[in-house]
Amino acid sequence: MKTAISAADMLNDKVLPYFESQGLPMLRILTDRGSEYCGKVENHDYELYLAINDIEHTKTKVKHPQTNGICERFHKTILQEFYQVAFRRKFIRI
């Protein structure tokens, strides 16, 4: 199960360092409305992390998956290209 603290940790440990290494500031982030991403700033770890780092939080529209469609398609492509290729290599070695 995803939690607000694990989402904030991922952002802090992986996402922000990558953008910083590319010389790109993280000004805004788009997430779905999952409980790990949304809550009141004063008692939600992820929202608090964004506020402290001055990152604007944009959320997808309710009942409108097209808002996040490009991201979902990108995830599908990554899975197809990397996981399925890795599986084929293991299958061929057997």
Backbone as XML, in Angstrom:
<?xml version="1.0"?>
<chain id="A" units="angstrom">
  <residue number="1" name="MET">
    <atom name="N" x="0.833" y="-1.184" z="0.000"/>
    <atom name="CA" x="0.000" y="0.000" z="0.000"/>
    <atom name="C" x="0.879" y="1.251" z="0.000"/>
  </residue>
  <residue number="2" name="LYS">
    <atom name="N" x="0.536" y="2.195" z="-0.833"/>
    <atom name="CA" x="1.272" y="3.451" z="-0.884"/>
    <atom name="C" x="0.820" y="4.340" z="0.268"/>
  </residue>
  <residue number="3" name="THR">
    <atom name="N" x="1.770" y="5.058" z="0.818"/>
    <atom name="CA" x="1.451" y="6.004" z="1.885"/>
    <atom name="C" x="1.993" y="7.371" z="1.510"/>
  </residue>
  <residue number="4" name="ALA">
    <atom name="N" x="1.524" y="8.390" z="2.205"/>
    <atom name="CA" x="1.991" y="9.750" z="1.948"/>
    <atom name="C" x="3.487" y="9.873" z="2.211"/>
  </residue>
  <residue number="5" name="ILE">
    <atom name="N" x="3.965" y="9.234" z="3.268"/>
    <atom name="CA" x="5.390" y="9.342" z="3.599"/>
    <atom name="C" x="6.246" y="8.617" z="2.558"/>
  </residue>
  <residue number="6" name="SER">
    <atom name="N" x="5.785" y="7.475" z="2.041"/>
    <atom name="CA" x="6.573" y="6.781" z="1.012"/>
    <atom name="C" x="6.573" y="7.575" z="-0.296"/>
  </residue>
  <residue number="7" name="ALA">
    <atom name="N" x="5.464" y="8.241" z="-0.604"/>
    <atom name="CA" x="5.411" y="9.090" z="-1.802"/>
    <atom name="C" x="6.360" y="10.280" z="-1.651"/>
  </residue>
  <residue number="8" name="ALA">
    <atom name="N" x="6.389" y="10.884" z="-0.464"/>
    <atom name="CA" x="7.295" y="12.009" z="-0.210"/>
    <atom name="C" x="8.750" y="11.547" z="-0.257"/>
  </residue>
  <residue number="9" name="ASP">
    <atom name="N" x="9.026" y="10.366" z="0.292"/>
    <atom name="CA" x="10.385" y="9.820" z="0.247"/>
    <atom name="C" x="10.842" y="9.583" z="-1.188"/>
  </residue>
  <residue number="10" name="MET">
    <atom name="N" x="9.974" y="9.028" z="-2.014"/>
    <atom name="CA" x="10.311" y="8.786" z="-3.423"/>
    <atom name="C" x="10.610" y="10.099" z="-4.137"/>
  </residue>
  <residue number="11" name="LEU">
    <atom name="N" x="9.796" y="11.093" z="-3.876"/>
    <atom name="CA" x="10.007" y="12.407" z="-4.480"/>
    <atom name="C" x="11.347" y="12.983" z="-4.040"/>
  </residue>
  <residue number="12" name="ASN">
    <atom name="N" x="11.641" y="12.883" z="-2.754"/>
    <atom name="CA" x="12.866" y="13.435" z="-2.194"/>
    <atom name="C" x="14.110" y="12.660" z="-2.631"/>
  </residue>
  <residue number="13" name="ASP">
    <atom name="N" x="14.020" y="11.339" z="-2.636"/>
    <atom name="CA" x="15.200" y="10.506" z="-2.884"/>
    <atom name="C" x="15.491" y="10.245" z="-4.356"/>
  </residue>
  <residue number="14" name="LYS">
    <atom name="N" x="14.466" y="10.233" z="-5.198"/>
    <atom name="CA" x="14.654" y="9.859" z="-6.603"/>
    <atom name="C" x="14.284" y="10.957" z="-7.599"/>
  </residue>
  <residue number="15" name="VAL">
    <atom name="N" x="13.084" y="11.495" z="-7.464"/>
    <atom name="CA" x="12.564" y="12.402" z="-8.490"/>
    <atom name="C" x="13.280" y="13.750" z="-8.474"/>
  </residue>
  <residue number="16" name="LEU">
    <atom name="N" x="13.288" y="14.425" z="-7.328"/>
    <atom name="CA" x="13.927" y="15.746" z="-7.276"/>
    <atom name="C" x="15.419" y="15.696" z="-7.601"/>
  </residue>
  <residue number="17" name="PRO">
    <atom name="N" x="16.188" y="14.728" z="-7.071"/>
    <atom name="CA" x="17.604" y="14.665" z="-7.452"/>
    <atom name="C" x="17.815" y="14.499" z="-8.959"/>
  </residue>
  <residue number="18" name="TYR">
    <atom name="N" x="16.947" y="13.722" z="-9.611"/>
    <atom name="CA" x="17.078" y="13.558" z="-11.059"/>
    <atom name="C" x="16.880" y="14.896" z="-11.769"/>
  </residue>
  <residue number="19" name="PHE">
    <atom name="N" x="15.811" y="15.601" z="-11.437"/>
    <atom name="CA" x="15.553" y="16.885" z="-12.087"/>
    <atom name="C" x="16.675" y="17.879" z="-11.791"/>
  </residue>
  <residue number="20" name="GLU">
    <atom name="N" x="17.177" y="17.890" z="-10.561"/>
    <atom name="CA" x="18.284" y="18.786" z="-10.211"/>
    <atom name="C" x="19.537" y="18.440" z="-11.010"/>
  </residue>
  <residue number="21" name="SER">
    <atom name="N" x="19.802" y="17.149" z="-11.218"/>
    <atom name="CA" x="20.988" y="16.749" z="-11.986"/>
    <atom name="C" x="20.892" y="17.185" z="-13.444"/>
  </residue>
  <residue number="22" name="GLN">
    <atom name="N" x="19.684" y="17.395" z="-13.932"/>
    <atom name="CA" x="19.461" y="17.857" z="-15.301"/>
    <atom name="C" x="19.364" y="19.376" z="-15.382"/>
  </residue>
  <residue number="23" name="GLY">
    <atom name="N" x="19.495" y="20.046" z="-14.235"/>
    <atom name="CA" x="19.399" y="21.501" z="-14.201"/>
    <atom name="C" x="17.979" y="22.013" z="-14.370"/>
  </residue>
  <residue number="24" name="LEU">
    <atom name="N" x="17.000" y="21.185" z="-14.030"/>
    <atom name="CA" x="15.595" y="21.558" z="-14.184"/>
    <atom name="C" x="14.939" y="21.716" z="-12.819"/>
  </residue>
  <residue number="25" name="PRO">
    <atom name="N" x="14.352" y="22.859" z="-12.555"/>
    <atom name="CA" x="13.650" y="23.012" z="-11.275"/>
    <atom name="C" x="12.292" y="22.305" z="-11.321"/>
  </residue>
  <residue number="26" name="MET">
    <atom name="N" x="11.884" y="21.746" z="-10.212"/>
    <atom name="CA" x="10.550" y="21.139" z="-10.106"/>
    <atom name="C" x="9.623" y="22.223" z="-9.573"/>
  </residue>
  <residue number="27" name="LEU">
    <atom name="N" x="8.782" y="22.746" z="-10.450"/>
    <atom name="CA" x="7.882" y="23.833" z="-10.078"/>
    <atom name="C" x="6.472" y="23.340" z="-9.789"/>
  </residue>
  <residue number="28" name="ARG">
    <atom name="N" x="6.066" y="22.276" z="-10.473"/>
    <atom name="CA" x="4.704" y="21.765" z="-10.336"/>
    <atom name="C" x="4.724" y="20.263" z="-10.536"/>
  </residue>
  <residue number="29" name="ILE">
    <atom name="N" x="3.804" y="19.582" z="-9.863"/>
    <atom name="CA" x="3.667" y="18.140" z="-10.036"/>
    <atom name="C" x="2.189" y="17.813" z="-10.213"/>
  </residue>
  <residue number="30" name="LEU">
    <atom name="N" x="1.905" y="16.883" z="-11.121"/>
    <atom name="CA" x="0.540" y="16.432" z="-11.388"/>
    <atom name="C" x="0.382" y="15.029" z="-10.826"/>
  </residue>
  <residue number="31" name="THR">
    <atom name="N" x="-0.609" y="14.841" z="-9.964"/>
    <atom name="CA" x="-0.895" y="13.517" z="-9.411"/>
    <atom name="C" x="-2.379" y="13.224" z="-9.551"/>
  </residue>
  <residue number="32" name="ASP">
    <atom name="N" x="-2.718" y="11.955" z="-9.340"/>
    <atom name="CA" x="-4.139" y="11.635" z="-9.239"/>
    <atom name="C" x="-4.600" y="12.058" z="-7.843"/>
  </residue>
  <residue number="33" name="ARG">
    <atom name="N" x="-5.807" y="11.735" z="-7.497"/>
    <atom name="CA" x="-6.358" y="12.175" z="-6.219"/>
    <atom name="C" x="-6.284" y="11.084" z="-5.150"/>
  </residue>
  <residue number="34" name="GLY">
    <atom name="N" x="-5.296" y="10.218" z="-5.267"/>
    <atom name="CA" x="-5.115" y="9.152" z="-4.282"/>
    <atom name="C" x="-4.794" y="9.712" z="-2.904"/>
  </residue>
  <residue number="35" name="SER">
    <atom name="N" x="-5.130" y="8.955" z="-1.874"/>
    <atom name="CA" x="-4.924" y="9.428" z="-0.499"/>
    <atom name="C" x="-3.454" y="9.625" z="-0.169"/>
  </residue>
  <residue number="36" name="GLU">
    <atom name="N" x="-2.550" y="8.970" z="-0.906"/>
    <atom name="CA" x="-1.125" y="9.168" z="-0.656"/>
    <atom name="C" x="-0.642" y="10.533" z="-1.137"/>
  </residue>
  <residue number="37" name="TYR">
    <atom name="N" x="-1.418" y="11.184" z="-2.013"/>
    <atom name="CA" x="-1.021" y="12.478" z="-2.563"/>
    <atom name="C" x="-1.848" y="13.653" z="-2.055"/>
  </residue>
  <residue number="38" name="CYS">
    <atom name="N" x="-3.034" y="13.414" z="-1.560"/>
    <atom name="CA" x="-3.950" y="14.508" z="-1.235"/>
    <atom name="C" x="-4.347" y="14.510" z="0.235"/>
  </residue>
  <residue number="39" name="GLY">
    <atom name="N" x="-4.405" y="15.694" z="0.786"/>
    <atom name="CA" x="-4.827" y="15.881" z="2.170"/>
    <atom name="C" x="-4.563" y="17.313" z="2.586"/>
  </residue>
  <residue number="40" name="LYS">
    <atom name="N" x="-4.847" y="17.625" z="3.825"/>
    <atom name="CA" x="-4.581" y="18.972" z="4.338"/>
    <atom name="C" x="-3.089" y="19.104" z="4.614"/>
  </residue>
  <residue number="41" name="VAL">
    <atom name="N" x="-2.523" y="20.202" z="4.189"/>
    <atom name="CA" x="-1.077" y="20.412" z="4.285"/>
    <atom name="C" x="-0.562" y="20.196" z="5.697"/>
  </residue>
  <residue number="42" name="GLU">
    <atom name="N" x="-1.284" y="20.697" z="6.685"/>
    <atom name="CA" x="-0.778" y="20.653" z="8.060"/>
    <atom name="C" x="-0.671" y="19.241" z="8.635"/>
  </residue>
  <residue number="43" name="ASN">
    <atom name="N" x="-1.367" y="18.253" z="8.070"/>
    <atom name="CA" x="-1.253" y="16.896" z="8.620"/>
    <atom name="C" x="-1.115" y="15.822" z="7.533"/>
  </residue>
  <residue number="44" name="HIS">
    <atom name="N" x="-0.520" y="16.182" z="6.420"/>
    <atom name="CA" x="-0.317" y="15.220" z="5.329"/>
    <atom name="C" x="1.126" y="15.340" z="4.851"/>
  </residue>
  <residue number="45" name="ASP">
    <atom name="N" x="1.893" y="14.266" z="4.993"/>
    <atom name="CA" x="3.338" y="14.308" z="4.721"/>
    <atom name="C" x="3.681" y="14.749" z="3.304"/>
  </residue>
  <residue number="46" name="TYR">
    <atom name="N" x="2.982" y="14.229" z="2.320"/>
    <atom name="CA" x="3.283" y="14.567" z="0.923"/>
    <atom name="C" x="2.974" y="16.031" z="0.631"/>
  </residue>
  <residue number="47" name="GLU">
    <atom name="N" x="1.794" y="16.482" z="1.045"/>
    <atom name="CA" x="1.409" y="17.881" z="0.828"/>
    <atom name="C" x="2.360" y="18.820" z="1.567"/>
  </residue>
  <residue number="48" name="LEU">
    <atom name="N" x="2.755" y="18.441" z="2.770"/>
    <atom name="CA" x="3.693" y="19.260" z="3.546"/>
    <atom name="C" x="5.043" y="19.344" z="2.839"/>
  </residue>
  <residue number="49" name="TYR">
    <atom name="N" x="5.518" y="18.213" z="2.309"/>
    <atom name="CA" x="6.787" y="18.202" z="1.582"/>
    <atom name="C" x="6.735" y="19.147" z="0.384"/>
  </residue>
  <residue number="50" name="LEU">
    <atom name="N" x="5.637" y="19.105" z="-0.366"/>
    <atom name="CA" x="5.490" y="19.997" z="-1.517"/>
    <atom name="C" x="5.479" y="21.457" z="-1.080"/>
  </residue>
  <residue number="51" name="ALA">
    <atom name="N" x="4.776" y="21.757" z="-0.005"/>
    <atom name="CA" x="4.697" y="23.139" z="0.483"/>
    <atom name="C" x="6.066" y="23.645" z="0.928"/>
  </residue>
  <residue number="52" name="ILE">
    <atom name="N" x="6.805" y="22.821" z="1.643"/>
    <atom name="CA" x="8.137" y="23.218" z="2.123"/>
    <atom name="C" x="9.074" y="23.493" z="0.952"/>
  </residue>
  <residue number="53" name="ASN">
    <atom name="N" x="8.949" y="22.709" z="-0.112"/>
    <atom name="CA" x="9.827" y="22.857" z="-1.276"/>
    <atom name="C" x="9.254" y="23.768" z="-2.356"/>
  </residue>
  <residue number="54" name="ASP">
    <atom name="N" x="8.166" y="24.449" z="-2.041"/>
    <atom name="CA" x="7.535" y="25.419" z="-2.943"/>
    <atom name="C" x="7.211" y="24.801" z="-4.309"/>
  </residue>
  <residue number="55" name="ILE">
    <atom name="N" x="6.609" y="23.612" z="-4.272"/>
    <atom name="CA" x="6.189" y="22.917" z="-5.486"/>
    <atom name="C" x="4.666" y="22.970" z="-5.548"/>
  </residue>
  <residue number="56" name="GLU">
    <atom name="N" x="4.149" y="23.478" z="-6.655"/>
    <atom name="CA" x="2.700" y="23.557" z="-6.828"/>
    <atom name="C" x="2.144" y="22.163" z="-7.105"/>
  </residue>
  <residue number="57" name="HIS">
    <atom name="N" x="1.043" y="21.828" z="-6.452"/>
    <atom name="CA" x="0.434" y="20.508" z="-6.614"/>
    <atom name="C" x="-0.840" y="20.629" z="-7.431"/>
  </residue>
  <residue number="58" name="THR">
    <atom name="N" x="-0.826" y="20.039" z="-8.621"/>
    <atom name="CA" x="-1.999" y="19.990" z="-9.480"/>
    <atom name="C" x="-2.528" y="18.565" z="-9.448"/>
  </residue>
  <residue number="59" name="LYS">
    <atom name="N" x="-3.847" y="18.428" z="-9.330"/>
    <atom name="CA" x="-4.466" y="17.106" z="-9.254"/>
    <atom name="C" x="-5.311" y="16.856" z="-10.496"/>
  </residue>
  <residue number="60" name="THR">
    <atom name="N" x="-5.393" y="15.597" z="-10.904"/>
    <atom name="CA" x="-6.227" y="15.249" z="-12.052"/>
    <atom name="C" x="-7.693" y="15.499" z="-11.720"/>
  </residue>
  <residue number="61" name="LYS">
    <atom name="N" x="-8.478" y="15.702" z="-12.751"/>
    <atom name="CA" x="-9.913" y="15.910" z="-12.559"/>
    <atom name="C" x="-10.576" y="14.596" z="-12.160"/>
  </residue>
  <residue number="62" name="VAL">
    <atom name="N" x="-11.588" y="14.698" z="-11.325"/>
    <atom name="CA" x="-12.349" y="13.526" z="-10.914"/>
    <atom name="C" x="-13.093" y="12.957" z="-12.120"/>
  </residue>
  <residue number="63" name="LYS">
    <atom name="N" x="-13.073" y="11.631" z="-12.241"/>
    <atom name="CA" x="-13.783" y="10.924" z="-13.319"/>
    <atom name="C" x="-13.340" y="11.379" z="-14.708"/>
  </residue>
  <residue number="64" name="HIS">
    <atom name="N" x="-12.059" y="11.750" z="-14.841"/>
    <atom name="CA" x="-11.545" y="12.208" z="-16.126"/>
    <atom name="C" x="-10.132" y="11.650" z="-16.321"/>
  </residue>
  <residue number="65" name="PRO">
    <atom name="N" x="-10.008" y="10.346" z="-16.620"/>
    <atom name="CA" x="-8.689" y="9.723" z="-16.720"/>
    <atom name="C" x="-7.828" y="10.266" z="-17.857"/>
  </residue>
  <residue number="66" name="GLN">
    <atom name="N" x="-8.443" y="10.946" z="-18.825"/>
    <atom name="CA" x="-7.673" y="11.495" z="-19.939"/>
    <atom name="C" x="-6.654" y="12.525" z="-19.455"/>
  </residue>
  <residue number="67" name="THR">
    <atom name="N" x="-6.925" y="13.163" z="-18.327"/>
    <atom name="CA" x="-5.999" y="14.157" z="-17.782"/>
    <atom name="C" x="-4.624" y="13.550" z="-17.575"/>
  </residue>
  <residue number="68" name="ASN">
    <atom name="N" x="-4.602" y="12.311" z="-17.159"/>
    <atom name="CA" x="-3.348" y="11.637" z="-16.858"/>
    <atom name="C" x="-2.985" y="10.620" z="-17.945"/>
  </residue>
  <residue number="69" name="GLY">
    <atom name="N" x="-3.624" y="10.722" z="-19.111"/>
    <atom name="CA" x="-3.464" y="9.738" z="-20.171"/>
    <atom name="C" x="-2.056" y="9.584" z="-20.698"/>
  </residue>
  <residue number="70" name="ILE">
    <atom name="N" x="-1.356" y="10.682" z="-20.902"/>
    <atom name="CA" x="0.009" y="10.605" z="-21.433"/>
    <atom name="C" x="0.908" y="9.858" z="-20.459"/>
  </residue>
  <residue number="71" name="CYS">
    <atom name="N" x="0.761" y="10.150" z="-19.187"/>
    <atom name="CA" x="1.562" y="9.471" z="-18.165"/>
    <atom name="C" x="1.237" y="7.978" z="-18.126"/>
  </residue>
  <residue number="72" name="GLU">
    <atom name="N" x="-0.046" y="7.642" z="-18.181"/>
    <atom name="CA" x="-0.452" y="6.235" z="-18.169"/>
    <atom name="C" x="0.083" y="5.502" z="-19.401"/>
  </residue>
  <residue number="73" name="ARG">
    <atom name="N" x="0.065" y="6.136" z="-20.541"/>
    <atom name="CA" x="0.589" y="5.522" z="-21.763"/>
    <atom name="C" x="2.096" y="5.336" z="-21.669"/>
  </residue>
  <residue number="74" name="PHE">
    <atom name="N" x="2.790" y="6.297" z="-21.082"/>
    <atom name="CA" x="4.233" y="6.193" z="-20.885"/>
    <atom name="C" x="4.555" y="5.001" z="-19.982"/>
  </residue>
  <residue number="75" name="HIS">
    <atom name="N" x="3.805" y="4.830" z="-18.900"/>
    <atom name="CA" x="4.023" y="3.693" z="-18.006"/>
    <atom name="C" x="3.827" y="2.374" z="-18.748"/>
  </residue>
  <residue number="76" name="LYS">
    <atom name="N" x="2.809" y="2.306" z="-19.584"/>
    <atom name="CA" x="2.549" y="1.091" z="-20.358"/>
    <atom name="C" x="3.721" y="0.787" z="-21.292"/>
  </residue>
  <residue number="77" name="THR">
    <atom name="N" x="4.252" y="1.824" z="-21.937"/>
    <atom name="CA" x="5.392" y="1.656" z="-22.839"/>
    <atom name="C" x="6.618" y="1.163" z="-22.082"/>
  </residue>
  <residue number="78" name="ILE">
    <atom name="N" x="6.888" y="1.747" z="-20.928"/>
    <atom name="CA" x="8.029" y="1.322" z="-20.104"/>
    <atom name="C" x="7.888" y="-0.154" z="-19.743"/>
  </residue>
  <residue number="79" name="LEU">
    <atom name="N" x="6.706" y="-0.540" z="-19.292"/>
    <atom name="CA" x="6.486" y="-1.942" z="-18.936"/>
    <atom name="C" x="6.700" y="-2.861" z="-20.129"/>
  </residue>
  <residue number="80" name="GLN">
    <atom name="N" x="6.186" y="-2.476" z="-21.270"/>
    <atom name="CA" x="6.341" y="-3.310" z="-22.459"/>
    <atom name="C" x="7.801" y="-3.430" z="-22.870"/>
  </residue>
  <residue number="81" name="GLU">
    <atom name="N" x="8.514" y="-2.332" z="-22.877"/>
    <atom name="CA" x="9.884" y="-2.329" z="-23.385"/>
    <atom name="C" x="10.878" y="-2.977" z="-22.434"/>
  </residue>
  <residue number="82" name="PHE">
    <atom name="N" x="10.721" y="-2.778" z="-21.139"/>
    <atom name="CA" x="11.730" y="-3.261" z="-20.206"/>
    <atom name="C" x="11.361" y="-4.577" z="-19.542"/>
  </residue>
  <residue number="83" name="TYR">
    <atom name="N" x="10.179" y="-4.663" z="-18.976"/>
    <atom name="CA" x="9.814" y="-5.889" z="-18.277"/>
    <atom name="C" x="9.589" y="-7.048" z="-19.235"/>
  </residue>
  <residue number="84" name="GLN">
    <atom name="N" x="8.910" y="-6.813" z="-20.326"/>
    <atom name="CA" x="8.656" y="-7.907" z="-21.251"/>
    <atom name="C" x="9.938" y="-8.362" z="-21.937"/>
  </residue>
  <residue number="85" name="VAL">
    <atom name="N" x="10.838" y="-7.446" z="-22.234"/>
    <atom name="CA" x="12.128" y="-7.819" z="-22.827"/>
    <atom name="C" x="12.937" y="-8.628" z="-21.824"/>
  </residue>
  <residue number="86" name="ALA">
    <atom name="N" x="12.947" y="-8.219" z="-20.573"/>
    <atom name="CA" x="13.672" y="-8.964" z="-19.541"/>
    <atom name="C" x="13.099" y="-10.366" z="-19.392"/>
  </residue>
  <residue number="87" name="PHE">
    <atom name="N" x="11.783" y="-10.486" z="-19.448"/>
    <atom name="CA" x="11.150" y="-11.797" z="-19.339"/>
    <atom name="C" x="11.534" y="-12.676" z="-20.524"/>
  </residue>
  <residue number="88" name="ARG">
    <atom name="N" x="11.557" y="-12.114" z="-21.723"/>
    <atom name="CA" x="11.927" y="-12.899" z="-22.909"/>
    <atom name="C" x="13.351" y="-13.406" z="-22.796"/>
  </residue>
  <residue number="89" name="ARG">
    <atom name="N" x="14.248" y="-12.586" z="-22.288"/>
    <atom name="CA" x="15.643" y="-13.021" z="-22.144"/>
    <atom name="C" x="15.745" y="-14.190" z="-21.180"/>
  </residue>
  <residue number="90" name="LYS">
    <atom name="N" x="15.020" y="-14.119" z="-20.076"/>
    <atom name="CA" x="15.034" y="-15.228" z="-19.124"/>
    <atom name="C" x="14.437" y="-16.475" z="-19.767"/>
  </residue>
  <residue number="91" name="PHE">
    <atom name="N" x="13.390" y="-16.298" z="-20.531"/>
    <atom name="CA" x="12.705" y="-17.415" z="-21.170"/>
    <atom name="C" x="13.623" y="-18.092" z="-22.188"/>
  </residue>
  <residue number="92" name="ILE">
    <atom name="N" x="14.383" y="-17.318" z="-22.929"/>
    <atom name="CA" x="15.268" y="-17.861" z="-23.960"/>
    <atom name="C" x="16.423" y="-18.635" z="-23.331"/>
  </residue>
  <residue number="93" name="ARG">
    <atom name="N" x="16.926" y="-18.192" z="-22.195"/>
    <atom name="CA" x="18.050" y="-18.857" z="-21.537"/>
    <atom name="C" x="17.680" y="-20.228" z="-20.990"/>
  </residue>
  <residue number="94" name="ILE">
    <atom name="N" x="16.437" y="-20.461" z="-20.733"/>
    <atom name="CA" x="16.014" y="-21.722" z="-20.109"/>
    <atom name="C" x="16.109" y="-22.858" z="-21.061"/>
  </residue>
</chain>
